[in-house]
Amino acid sequence: MNEFSRTVRQQTGADLKAEGPSLIQVNVGLKCNLACRHCHVEGSPARTEQMDWQTMTSVLKLAEAFPGIQVDITGGAPELNPHFFDFILALRQAGHPVQVRTNLTVLFEPGQEETAAFFRDQQVQLVASLPCYLDRNVDAQRGQGVYRRSLDAIRLLNQLGYGRDEALPLNLVYNPGGAFLPPDQQSLEQDYRDHLEKEHGVVFTRLLTIANMPIGRFLEDLRSRNEEQAYRLLLEDSFNPATVAGLMCRHQICIAWDGSLSDCDFNQVLGMGLADGLPGHIDELDPAVLAGRTIHTGIHCFGCTAGCGSSCGGALVA
């Protein structure tokens, strides 16, 4: 038993197990128009891995077993997958709410001219990365000029109703610019609102704070600064048992671009499939095994239980 699983058992009196899924997260590819310093999947323009249509049809079949379940589409920049639009249309026609994780700037890439309007027409919920409300911090993490293009994209989405219409949520994602935990989500959201609306005239629905996981490019960055051990200790020392009930791994199934299965996309990056004895690929999956399964954990999992907790839906406790 690893240190994280031991801590969960000691602090909660039980092992970490999943409930029935309320969300299917699908990584449709690692190709991205950016190469951000903190990216845990290490997406970039050079990546070629993309989910094919056959695997997407397997996802559609899995979703049938959970009527009305939300499907969360991520990447890379998921918009760059050649089957992206057909996949969303099929999901919406089957009655599934769809959420897309976008880096915003991709909306100005060649071939993406109609993407924002498509999102509106299909009532796709958007989660957009904007790791700070200040330009210098965003550009330091994501590349020169990314902040300006991100704000241009938010303006475009605002014009279409995103962030204004209740049916078109536009949630922004903050992650720290270094080896520290996110601040209080509610107070930081107010800081974002005050700055973005006052200085740039743009609005959004909610702010989600997410901790940096010690994997991928962020781990490389920690090692280059000789900060890995200190950051891991910070995460472990900040373990909060109140976060365990809401951990995203307990409420979702994650499907990689090649159809492989994991409890979360952090495990996916590390090549950690479902626990021993469970299927490794979506084509082998019996949906009935998802509820009650043991979660496959590692020391990186302390990133989701530190402080107020962290998930793809933001902080887990106030």
Helices and strands as residue ranges (DSSP letters): H 3-12, E 23-27, H 53-64, E 70-74, G 78-80, H 84-93, E 98-102, G 105-108, H 115-121, E 125-129, H 135-142, H 146-159, E 170-174, H 185-195, I 196-200, E 207-209, H 216-224, H 228-237, G 241-246, G 248-250, E 252-255, E 261-262, H 265-269, G 282-284, G 287-289, G 299-301, H 302-305
